[in-house]
Amino acid sequence: MIDWNQVDELRSDMGDAFGEVVEVFLQEVDDALLRLSQQEVGPDMAADLHFLKGAALNLGFSSFAALCAEGETLANDGRAEQINLARVLGSYRDSRDAFLSGLARRAA
């Protein structure tokens, strides 16, 4: 679910700014998911899913990124109605919870 090697690499690269990066990531993903859930099903969903995929990969949310990639492909192929948005949202919530609890454990 979480690629901890990616998280550790990002933490190393960002140093003291890592906490701010996490905060911005979580806010931007929340905003994009809200936008995605409120828009009409169609090819326009691909842009938000693409953004979410990239953001998720940067922070190590590998399972969530894979679902976003799948949804992006469906939207780009004209099959946006096949996107399981509930699954995408659930994956993000599960990933966020695992990430935050993992960070807390690693900090202790």
N, C-alpha and C positions, 0 to 999 in steps of 0.2 A: 504494500500500500504506500509506504513512504520509502524513498531511496535515501537512506541516511548518509550514504557516501556523498551524494549531491548536497545534502544539507550541510555536512561537515566542510565540504569544499567551499560552499557559499559563505559559511560562517568565517572560514579562514580568510577568504578574499575580502570580505566586508569588514572584518574586525568589529570595532565598537558600533558600527552602523548597522549591524545585523538585525538588532531588535527593531530598528526603524524600517528596515526592508520588509521584515515579517509583517509589521503593522500596516504598511502601505499595501502589501500583497493581499492581506486579508480584506482590507477595505475595498480595493479595486475588484477583487473576485466577487465579494458580496454585491457590489454595484452591478457588475456584468451579469451575475446570475439573476438579479432582480429584473434587469432589462430584458434578459432572455426569456424569463418566465412571463413577462407582460406583452411581449411582441407576438404578432401573428405568426403562425407556423408557416415557414417558407424559406427560400434561399438566403434571406437576409440574416438568418440565424448563424450562417457559416462564419461571419466576421467575429461575432462574440465567442463562438466556440473556438475559433482559431486563437483569439487573444487568451482565452482561458487555458487552452492547451499549452501555449508558450509559457504563461505565468506558472502553471502547475509544474511543468518540467524544470523550470528554473529553481523552484523551491522543493523539488523532490516528491511532489504528489503524483507518483507514477500511475496509479490505478485511475485516478481522476483524469489525468492527462490522456490516458488511453480512451476513456469514454468520450472525452471532448473531441479527440481525433476522429473517432467513429462517427460522432454526430456531425462534425464538420464535413466529412466525406458524404454522408447521407444528404446533408443540405446542399452541398455543391452538385450532387448527382440528381437533384430534383426530388429527393425522397425524404424531405424534412419531416413529413408526417410520421415517419418510422422512428424518429428520435424518441427515446424513452427519457424524457426530461426529468421525471421523478427519480429515475435511476442516477442520472447525472447529479442532481441536487443531493441525493442521499449519499453518493460517493464523496462529494465534497464535504458534507457534514462529518462523515466517518473519517475521512482523511484529516480534516482540520482537528478533530478530537484526538486522533492518534498522534498527530504532529505536536499539538500543544502539550499533551501528556508526556510524549517522548522528550520534548525539550525540557520539561520540568524535571524528569528523571535524570537526564544527562547533566543538568545544572547542579543537581544535588551531590 
